[in-house]
Amino acid sequence: MSKVEQRLKELGITLPPSPEPRFTYIPCNRTGNLVYTSGQDARVDGKLIYEGKLGRDLTIEQGREAARVTMINCLAVLKGYLGDLDRIVKVVKVLGFVNSAPGFADQPYVINGASDLLVEVFGEAGRHARSAIGTSELPFNTPVEIEMIVEVRD
């Protein structure tokens, strides 16, 4: 078992199979030693764990949970592509979108659910540049969508 998968097990996390794209795109794309994931959401067994807008329908804690589940799905995509998460040298960038009600400005607190998980799993290699952006709508009324860039070794 890889070090990263051992750490996930210690955290009580089992990665799902890599989600299949529902439209015309690929789950991730590699150029050089960088892998970019497509945006993921907070689905478990194919169903969103929450729907709606932060600041109206959902609390910050629910948003953090959605961000954490979304990051687990990003890691599942990377596992499906790389085969071994120990090939990840470091997390370079996280881009998080938060489905936000008018006036909601706490997107960074929501996306911390994903960022905190990366540090729990990868330690210092999980620290990353990040943007947390509020948006008026997200596909399928998901509260959070996240994409990421990681540096990998062959």
MDTraj code that builds the backbone (N, CA, C; nanometers):
import mdtraj as md
import numpy as np

residues = "MET SER LYS VAL GLU GLN ARG LEU LYS GLU LEU GLY ILE THR LEU PRO PRO SER PRO GLU PRO ARG PHE THR TYR ILE PRO CYS ASN ARG THR GLY ASN LEU VAL TYR THR SER GLY GLN ASP ALA ARG VAL ASP GLY LYS LEU ILE TYR GLU GLY LYS LEU GLY ARG ASP LEU THR ILE GLU GLN GLY ARG GLU ALA ALA ARG VAL THR MET ILE ASN CYS LEU ALA VAL LEU LYS GLY TYR LEU GLY ASP LEU ASP ARG ILE VAL LYS VAL VAL LYS VAL LEU GLY PHE VAL ASN SER ALA PRO GLY PHE ALA ASP GLN PRO TYR VAL ILE ASN GLY ALA SER ASP LEU LEU VAL GLU VAL PHE GLY GLU ALA GLY ARG HIS ALA ARG SER ALA ILE GLY THR SER GLU LEU PRO PHE ASN THR PRO VAL GLU ILE GLU MET ILE VAL GLU VAL ARG ASP".split()
xyz = np.array([
    [0.0852, -0.1177, 0.0000],
    [0.0000, 0.0000, 0.0000],
    [0.0899, 0.1241, 0.0000],
    [0.0543, 0.2208, -0.0847],
    [0.1337, 0.3429, -0.0941],
    [0.1209, 0.4246, 0.0341],
    [0.2155, 0.5174, 0.0542],
    [0.2130, 0.6031, 0.1729],
    [0.0870, 0.6892, 0.1751],
    [0.0508, 0.7439, 0.0588],
    [-0.0684, 0.8293, 0.0535],
    [-0.1931, 0.7477, 0.0832],
    [-0.2043, 0.6289, 0.0254],
    [-0.3220, 0.5461, 0.0519],
    [-0.3266, 0.5014, 0.1981],
    [-0.2097, 0.4782, 0.2591],
    [-0.2054, 0.4452, 0.4016],
    [-0.2568, 0.5629, 0.4833],
    [-0.2152, 0.6838, 0.4451],
    [-0.2602, 0.8032, 0.5175],
    [-0.4111, 0.8207, 0.5021],
    [-0.4632, 0.8007, 0.3807],
    [-0.6083, 0.8090, 0.3591],
    [-0.6810, 0.7082, 0.4485],
    [-0.6272, 0.5872, 0.4573],
    [-0.6881, 0.4837, 0.5420],
    [-0.6894, 0.5285, 0.6880],
    [-0.5778, 0.5879, 0.7345],
    [-0.5716, 0.6384, 0.8717],
    [-0.6771, 0.7458, 0.8972],
    [-0.7091, 0.8227, 0.7934],
    [-0.8101, 0.9283, 0.8044],
    [-0.9526, 0.8751, 0.7841],
    [-0.9641, 0.7450, 0.7576],
    [-1.0956, 0.6848, 0.7379],
    [-1.1555, 0.7139, 0.6010],
    [-1.0702, 0.7411, 0.5029],
    [-1.1165, 0.7775, 0.3691],
    [-1.0885, 0.6643, 0.2719],
    [-1.1923, 0.6216, 0.2023],
    [-1.1797, 0.5267, 0.0934],
    [-1.2123, 0.6007, -0.0355],
    [-1.1177, 0.6011, -0.1282],
    [-1.1431, 0.6701, -0.2544],
    [-1.2431, 0.5916, -0.3386],
    [-1.3396, 0.6615, -0.3947],
    [-1.4326, 0.5942, -0.4867],
    [-1.3619, 0.5692, -0.6191],
    [-1.4242, 0.4920, -0.7083],
    [-1.3680, 0.4820, -0.8434],
    [-1.3686, 0.6208, -0.9082],
    [-1.2760, 0.6412, -0.9989],
    [-1.2707, 0.7690, -1.0697],
    [-1.4026, 0.7914, -1.1430],
    [-1.4669, 0.9079, -1.1209],
    [-1.5954, 0.9332, -1.1871],
    [-1.5808, 0.9376, -1.3386],
    [-1.6794, 0.8855, -1.4074],
    [-1.6816, 0.8914, -1.5533],
    [-1.7384, 1.0254, -1.5970],
    [-1.6747, 1.0909, -1.6952],
    [-1.7299, 1.2170, -1.7453],
    [-1.8684, 1.1968, -1.8048],
    [-1.9566, 1.2932, -1.7799],
    [-2.0920, 1.2855, -1.8332],
    [-2.1061, 1.3643, -1.9628],
    [-2.0019, 1.4391, -1.9985],
    [-2.0078, 1.5233, -2.1168],
    [-1.8780, 1.5081, -2.1952],
    [-1.8486, 1.5999, -2.2857],
    [-1.7338, 1.5879, -2.3746],
    [-1.6099, 1.6529, -2.3130],
    [-1.5443, 1.5792, -2.2262],
    [-1.4181, 1.6221, -2.1664],
    [-1.3519, 1.4992, -2.1059],
    [-1.2292, 1.5152, -2.0621],
    [-1.1590, 1.4060, -1.9943],
    [-1.1400, 1.4440, -1.8472],
    [-1.1301, 1.3461, -1.7578],
    [-1.1205, 1.3753, -1.6144],
    [-0.9958, 1.4542, -1.5753],
    [-0.8864, 1.4315, -1.6472],
    [-0.7654, 1.5076, -1.6206],
    [-0.6789, 1.5086, -1.7452],
    [-0.5819, 1.5993, -1.7457],
    [-0.4965, 1.6171, -1.8619],
    [-0.3563, 1.6474, -1.8132],
    [-0.2599, 1.5818, -1.8745],
    [-0.1200, 1.6002, -1.8336],
    [-0.0428, 1.6750, -1.9412],
    [0.0402, 1.7670, -1.8968],
    [0.1387, 1.8301, -1.9829],
    [0.2680, 1.8363, -1.9034],
    [0.3732, 1.7793, -1.9571],
    [0.4994, 1.7731, -1.8834],
    [0.4803, 1.6992, -1.7528],
    [0.5205, 1.7616, -1.6426],
    [0.5060, 1.6957, -1.5119],
    [0.3883, 1.7511, -1.4318],
    [0.2945, 1.8184, -1.5016],
    [0.1756, 1.8723, -1.4364],
    [0.0507, 1.7984, -1.4830],
    [-0.0358, 1.7661, -1.3873],
    [-0.1654, 1.7052, -1.4190],
    [-0.2731, 1.8006, -1.3696],
    [-0.3647, 1.8346, -1.4602],
    [-0.4778, 1.9223, -1.4316],
    [-0.6028, 1.8364, -1.4228],
    [-0.6793, 1.8497, -1.3164],
    [-0.8067, 1.7772, -1.3103],
    [-0.9175, 1.8656, -1.3664],
    [-1.0186, 1.8024, -1.4196],
    [-1.1423, 1.8726, -1.4516],
    [-1.2154, 1.9004, -1.3211],
    [-1.3103, 1.9926, -1.3247],
    [-1.3862, 2.0254, -1.2051],
    [-1.4646, 1.9056, -1.1536],
    [-1.4600, 1.8866, -1.0236],
    [-1.5341, 1.7798, -0.9567],
    [-1.6336, 1.8428, -0.8604],
    [-1.7335, 1.7638, -0.8218],
    [-1.8306, 1.8115, -0.7233],
    [-1.8412, 1.7120, -0.6087],
    [-1.9352, 1.7351, -0.5196],
    [-1.9460, 1.6567, -0.3964],
    [-2.0472, 1.5436, -0.4111],
    [-2.0174, 1.4513, -0.4981],
    [-2.1038, 1.3340, -0.5161],
    [-2.0489, 1.2158, -0.4380],
    [-2.1393, 1.1417, -0.3778],
    [-2.1092, 1.0136, -0.3159],
    [-2.2067, 0.9148, -0.3773],
    [-2.1543, 0.8081, -0.4327],
    [-2.2370, 0.7078, -0.5010],
    [-2.3266, 0.7723, -0.6069],
    [-2.2723, 0.8709, -0.6770],
    [-2.3437, 0.9332, -0.7881],
    [-2.4441, 1.0411, -0.7500],
    [-2.4602, 1.0683, -0.6202],
    [-2.5582, 1.1690, -0.5761],
    [-2.4881, 1.2805, -0.5004],
    [-2.5300, 1.4032, -0.5270],
    [-2.4760, 1.5161, -0.4530],
    [-2.5122, 1.5042, -0.3055],
    [-2.4156, 1.5326, -0.2175],
    [-2.4460, 1.5254, -0.0742],
    [-2.5277, 1.6461, -0.0294],
    [-2.5138, 1.7581, -0.0994],
    [-2.5921, 1.8793, -0.0746],
    [-2.6221, 1.9454, -0.2079],
    [-2.7280, 2.0233, -0.2107],
    [-2.7581, 2.1097, -0.3238],
    [-2.7901, 2.2478, -0.2699],
    [-2.7568, 2.3494, -0.3484],
    [-2.7970, 2.4840, -0.3112],
    [-2.6816, 2.5802, -0.2925],
    [-2.7183, 2.6966, -0.2440],
    [-2.6253, 2.8080, -0.2293],
    [-2.5794, 2.8236, -0.0851],
    [-2.4507, 2.8522, -0.0710],
    [-2.3973, 2.8881, 0.0590],
    [-2.4524, 3.0246, 0.0967],
    [-2.4863, 3.0392, 0.2230],
    [-2.5401, 3.1654, 0.2706],
    [-2.6908, 3.1762, 0.2567],
    [-2.7524, 3.0771, 0.1930],
    [-2.8981, 3.0739, 0.1842],
    [-2.9496, 2.9356, 0.2222],
    [-2.9022, 2.8337, 0.1513],
    [-2.9503, 2.6971, 0.1723],
    [-2.8584, 2.6147, 0.2623],
    [-2.7313, 2.6521, 0.2658],
    [-2.6309, 2.5712, 0.3345],
    [-2.5452, 2.6569, 0.4262],
    [-2.4978, 2.5952, 0.5336],
    [-2.4071, 2.6609, 0.6275],
    [-2.2629, 2.6486, 0.5785],
    [-2.1762, 2.7251, 0.6393],
    [-2.0339, 2.7140, 0.6062],
    [-1.9842, 2.5734, 0.6367],
    [-2.0274, 2.5134, 0.7473],
    [-1.9836, 2.3769, 0.7806],
    [-2.0281, 2.2761, 0.6741],
    [-2.1503, 2.2893, 0.6246],
    [-2.1950, 2.2008, 0.5165],
    [-2.1118, 2.2253, 0.3905],
    [-2.0788, 2.3498, 0.3643],
    [-1.9938, 2.3823, 0.2499],
    [-1.8548, 2.3235, 0.2647],
    [-1.7991, 2.3301, 0.3854],
    [-1.6670, 2.2694, 0.4106],
    [-1.6710, 2.1185, 0.3871],
    [-1.7779, 2.0557, 0.4323],
    [-1.7931, 1.9116, 0.4100],
    [-1.8029, 1.8818, 0.2610],
    [-1.8798, 1.9625, 0.1886],
    [-1.8913, 1.9444, 0.0438],
    [-1.7555, 1.9624, -0.0239],
    [-1.6775, 2.0601, 0.0209],
    [-1.5445, 2.0826, -0.0363],
    [-1.4526, 1.9644, -0.0083],
    [-1.4625, 1.9081, 0.1115],
    [-1.3804, 1.7914, 0.1466],
    [-1.4159, 1.6722, 0.0577],
    [-1.5449, 1.6451, 0.0408],
    [-1.5882, 1.5342, -0.0450],
    [-1.5464, 1.5605, -0.1899],
    [-1.5561, 1.6850, -0.2319],
    [-1.5148, 1.7201, -0.3683],
    [-1.3662, 1.6917, -0.3870],
    [-1.2853, 1.7246, -0.2875],
    [-1.1415, 1.6968, -0.2979],
    [-1.1148, 1.5470, -0.2984],
    [-1.1908, 1.4711, -0.2233],
    [-1.1765, 1.3253, -0.2290],
    [-1.2027, 1.2780, -0.3720],
    [-1.3015, 1.3357, -0.4389],
    [-1.3297, 1.2983, -0.5775],
    [-1.2183, 1.3420, -0.6718],
    [-1.1555, 1.4571, -0.6452],
    [-1.0382, 1.4976, -0.7244],
    [-0.9259, 1.3955, -0.7074],
    [-0.9036, 1.3512, -0.5838],
    [-0.7990, 1.2508, -0.5591],
    [-0.8325, 1.1182, -0.6272],
    [-0.9609, 1.0841, -0.6334],
    [-1.0019, 0.9619, -0.7035],
    [-0.9686, 0.9715, -0.8528],
    [-0.9898, 1.0895, -0.9109],
    [-0.9542, 1.1104, -1.0518],
    [-0.8038, 1.0908, -1.0706],
    [-0.7254, 1.1504, -0.9816],
    [-0.5800, 1.1378, -0.9926],
    [-0.5348, 0.9940, -0.9730],
    [-0.5953, 0.9235, -0.8789],
    [-0.5628, 0.7815, -0.8572],
    [-0.5945, 0.7011, -0.9826],
    [-0.7109, 0.7287, -1.0442],
    [-0.7475, 0.6574, -1.1663],
    [-0.6508, 0.6828, -1.2800],
    [-0.5981, 0.8025, -1.2873],
    [-0.5060, 0.8383, -1.3952],
    [-0.3634, 0.7918, -1.3660],
    [-0.3160, 0.8182, -1.2445],
    [-0.1766, 0.7895, -1.2106],
    [-0.1535, 0.6453, -1.1654],
    [-0.2567, 0.5828, -1.1097],
    [-0.2416, 0.4489, -1.0549],
    [-0.1889, 0.4493, -0.9128],
    [-0.0984, 0.5417, -0.8804],
    [-0.0356, 0.5488, -0.7493],
    [-0.0243, 0.6953, -0.7074],
    [-0.0923, 0.7329, -0.6014],
    [-0.0896, 0.8717, -0.5558],
    [0.0465, 0.9128, -0.4992],
    [0.1345, 0.8169, -0.4728],
    [0.2698, 0.8515, -0.4303],
    [0.3490, 0.9171, -0.5433],
    [0.2991, 0.9135, -0.6645],
    [0.3641, 0.9821, -0.7765],
    [0.3456, 1.1335, -0.7691],
    [0.2557, 1.1796, -0.6824],
    [0.2343, 1.3234, -0.6671],
    [0.3504, 1.3816, -0.5865],
    [0.4218, 1.4761, -0.6481],
    [0.5329, 1.5441, -0.5825],
    [0.4784, 1.6525, -0.4902],
    [0.3842, 1.7306, -0.5439],
    [0.3208, 1.8340, -0.4633],
    [0.1938, 1.8816, -0.5315],
    [0.1075, 1.9387, -0.4489],
    [-0.0125, 2.0038, -0.5002],
    [0.0288, 2.1472, -0.5336],
    [0.0052, 2.1873, -0.6577],
    [0.0487, 2.3190, -0.7038],
    [-0.0604, 2.4233, -0.6825],
    [-0.1840, 2.3920, -0.7248],
    [-0.2909, 2.4928, -0.7249],
    [-0.4254, 2.4260, -0.7068],
    [-0.5126, 2.4917, -0.6325],
    [-0.6525, 2.4520, -0.6178],
    [-0.7378, 2.5708, -0.6593],
    [-0.8369, 2.5439, -0.7420],
    [-0.9334, 2.6456, -0.7834],
    [-1.0704, 2.5985, -0.7378],
    [-1.1282, 2.6725, -0.6430],
    [-1.2570, 2.6346, -0.5862],
    [-1.3650, 2.7361, -0.6190],
    [-1.4777, 2.6862, -0.6658],
    [-1.5946, 2.7686, -0.6939],
    [-1.7016, 2.7366, -0.5909],
    [-1.7638, 2.8405, -0.5366],
    [-1.8672, 2.8232, -0.4343],
    [-1.9962, 2.8858, -0.4857],
    [-2.1010, 2.8062, -0.4926],
    [-2.2341, 2.8520, -0.5329],
    [-2.2857, 2.9409, -0.4193],
    [-2.2870, 3.0727, -0.4423],
    [-2.3063, 3.1687, -0.3336],
    [-2.4329, 3.2514, -0.3482],
    [-2.5053, 3.2649, -0.2383],
    [-2.6203, 3.3553, -0.2328],
    [-2.5685, 3.4990, -0.2375],
    [-2.6501, 3.5929, -0.2817],
    [-2.6078, 3.7337, -0.2799],
    [-2.5615, 3.7739, -0.1397],
    [-2.4473, 3.8409, -0.1353],
    [-2.3938, 3.8878, -0.0084],
    [-2.3050, 3.7885, 0.0638],
    [-2.3008, 3.6615, 0.0194],
    [-2.2151, 3.5625, 0.0851],
    [-2.0708, 3.5857, 0.0417],
    [-1.9822, 3.6059, 0.1358],
    [-1.8428, 3.6380, 0.1036],
    [-1.7432, 3.5517, 0.1809],
    [-1.7872, 3.4343, 0.2270],
    [-1.7006, 3.3477, 0.3068],
    [-1.6497, 3.2268, 0.2284],
    [-1.6289, 3.2431, 0.0986],
    [-1.5812, 3.1338, 0.0140],
    [-1.4513, 3.0713, 0.0652],
    [-1.3547, 3.1513, 0.1141],
    [-1.2311, 3.0886, 0.1627],
    [-1.2535, 2.9887, 0.2761],
    [-1.3491, 3.0170, 0.3647],
    [-1.3785, 2.9232, 0.4735],
    [-1.4342, 2.7918, 0.4196],
    [-1.5148, 2.8008, 0.3158],
    [-1.5724, 2.6809, 0.2543],
    [-1.4626, 2.5972, 0.1898],
    [-1.3807, 2.6582, 0.1059],
    [-1.2781, 2.5842, 0.0318],
    [-1.1685, 2.5316, 0.1242],
    [-1.1569, 2.5865, 0.2448],
    [-1.0627, 2.5298, 0.3415],
    [-1.0924, 2.3827, 0.3703],
    [-1.2165, 2.3399, 0.3523],
    [-1.2476, 2.1985, 0.3700],
    [-1.1643, 2.1104, 0.2775],
    [-1.1385, 2.1582, 0.1571],
    [-1.0540, 2.0863, 0.0615],
    [-0.9064, 2.1057, 0.0932],
    [-0.8682, 2.2305, 0.1198],
    [-0.7270, 2.2602, 0.1466],
    [-0.6767, 2.1877, 0.2711],
    [-0.7588, 2.1875, 0.3761],
    [-0.7184, 2.1182, 0.4993],
    [-0.6960, 1.9697, 0.4736],
    [-0.7818, 1.9089, 0.3920],
    [-0.7659, 1.7669, 0.3610],
    [-0.6336, 1.7418, 0.2902],
    [-0.5978, 1.8269, 0.1952],
    [-0.4720, 1.8069, 0.1231],
    [-0.3522, 1.8121, 0.2164],
    [-0.3538, 1.9008, 0.3126],
    [-0.2437, 1.9086, 0.4092],
    [-0.2457, 1.7864, 0.5009],
    [-0.3643, 1.7402, 0.5397],
    [-0.3741, 1.6186, 0.6212],
    [-0.3153, 1.4987, 0.5488],
    [-0.3382, 1.4906, 0.4190],
    [-0.2949, 1.3748, 0.3402],
    [-0.1480, 1.3853, 0.2992],
    [-0.1070, 1.5008, 0.2463],
    [0.0254, 1.5146, 0.1857],
    [0.1261, 1.5919, 0.2710],
    [0.0838, 1.6447, 0.3852],
    [0.1752, 1.7254, 0.4657],
    [0.2139, 1.8516, 0.3909],
    [0.3395, 1.8915, 0.4012],
    [0.3860, 2.0142, 0.3361],
    [0.3667, 2.0100, 0.1847],
    [0.3757, 1.8929, 0.1250],
    [0.3555, 1.8801, -0.0202],
    [0.2108, 1.9091, -0.0594],
    [0.1216, 1.9131, 0.0391],
    [-0.0187, 1.9443, 0.0121],
    [-0.0502, 2.0924, 0.0181],
    [0.0446, 2.1747, 0.0659],
    [0.0223, 2.3207, 0.0692],
    [0.0274, 2.3728, -0.0740],
    [-0.0627, 2.4638, -0.1063],
    [-0.0826, 2.4992, -0.2461],
    [-0.1262, 2.6444, -0.2613],
    [-0.1080, 2.6960, -0.3824],
    [-0.1699, 2.8229, -0.4185],
    [-0.3188, 2.7943, -0.4372],
    [-0.4040, 2.8975, -0.4159],
    [-0.5475, 2.8703, -0.4217],
    [-0.6263, 2.9947, -0.4562],
    [-0.7363, 2.9722, -0.5254],
    [-0.8382, 3.0747, -0.5447],
    [-0.9706, 3.0160, -0.4976],
    [-1.0485, 3.0967, -0.4244],
    [-1.1818, 3.0577, -0.3775],
    [-1.2780, 3.1627, -0.4307],
    [-1.3576, 3.1230, -0.5281],
    [-1.4384, 3.2183, -0.6030],
    [-1.5870, 3.1927, -0.5798],
    [-1.6602, 3.2992, -0.5507],
    [-1.8053, 3.2903, -0.5403],
    [-1.8672, 3.3052, -0.6780],
    [-1.9694, 3.2253, -0.7030],
    [-2.0396, 3.2301, -0.8310],
    [-2.1892, 3.2225, -0.8054],
    [-2.2671, 3.2769, -0.8979],
    [-2.4117, 3.2799, -0.8775],
    [-2.4793, 3.1465, -0.9074],
    [-2.4164, 3.0621, -0.9851],
    [-2.4729, 2.9306, -1.0184],
    [-2.3600, 2.8324, -1.0445],
    [-2.3857, 2.7052, -1.0169],
    [-2.2964, 2.5964, -1.0554],
    [-2.3815, 2.4842, -1.1146],
    [-2.3223, 2.4013, -1.2006],
    [-2.3993, 2.2940, -1.2631],
    [-2.4695, 2.2049, -1.1608],
    [-2.5928, 2.1688, -1.1938],
    [-2.6729, 2.0755, -1.1142],
    [-2.6998, 2.1261, -0.9724],
    [-2.6813, 2.2567, -0.9509],
    [-2.7040, 2.3195, -0.8212],
    [-2.6083, 2.2671, -0.7136],
    [-2.4909, 2.2189, -0.7570],
    [-2.3898, 2.1755, -0.6602],
    [-2.3391, 2.2967, -0.5833],
    [-2.3102, 2.2813, -0.4550],
    [-2.2613, 2.3956, -0.3790],
    [-2.1144, 2.4296, -0.4057],
    [-2.0363, 2.3303, -0.4484],
    [-1.8924, 2.3490, -0.4650],
    [-1.8448, 2.2736, -0.5882],
    [-1.7537, 2.3354, -0.6624],
    [-1.6814, 2.2668, -0.7693],
    [-1.5341, 2.3019, -0.7532],
    [-1.4485, 2.2008, -0.7658],
    [-1.3053, 2.2211, -0.7457],
    [-1.2273, 2.1522, -0.8563],
    [-1.1227, 2.2218, -0.9014],
    [-1.0232, 2.1604, -0.9894],
    [-0.8867, 2.1848, -0.9274],
    [-0.7893, 2.1058, -0.9692],
    [-0.6558, 2.1204, -0.9101],
    [-0.5469, 2.0879, -1.0092],
    [-0.4274, 2.1322, -0.9772],
    [-0.3075, 2.1030, -1.0552],
    [-0.2073, 2.0403, -0.9592],
    [-0.1496, 1.9275, -1.0008],
    [-0.0463, 1.8629, -0.9203],
    [0.0777, 1.8392, -1.0054],
    [0.1922, 1.8426, -0.9400],
    [0.3175, 1.8043, -1.0040],
    [0.3386, 1.6560, -0.9758],
    [0.3778, 1.5810, -1.0793],
    [0.3954, 1.4365, -1.0649],
    [0.5344, 1.3944, -1.1106],
    [0.5732, 1.2781, -1.0611],
    [0.6965, 1.2136, -1.1078],
    [0.6574, 1.0909, -1.1886],
    [0.7458, 1.0537, -1.2807],
    [0.7192, 0.9323, -1.3619],
    [0.7417, 0.8075, -1.2808],
])
top = md.Topology()
chain = top.add_chain()
for i, resn in enumerate(residues, 1):
    res = top.add_residue(resn, chain, resSeq=i)
    for name in ("N", "CA", "C"):
        top.add_atom(name, md.element.get_by_symbol(name[0]), res)
traj = md.Trajectory(xyz[None], top)
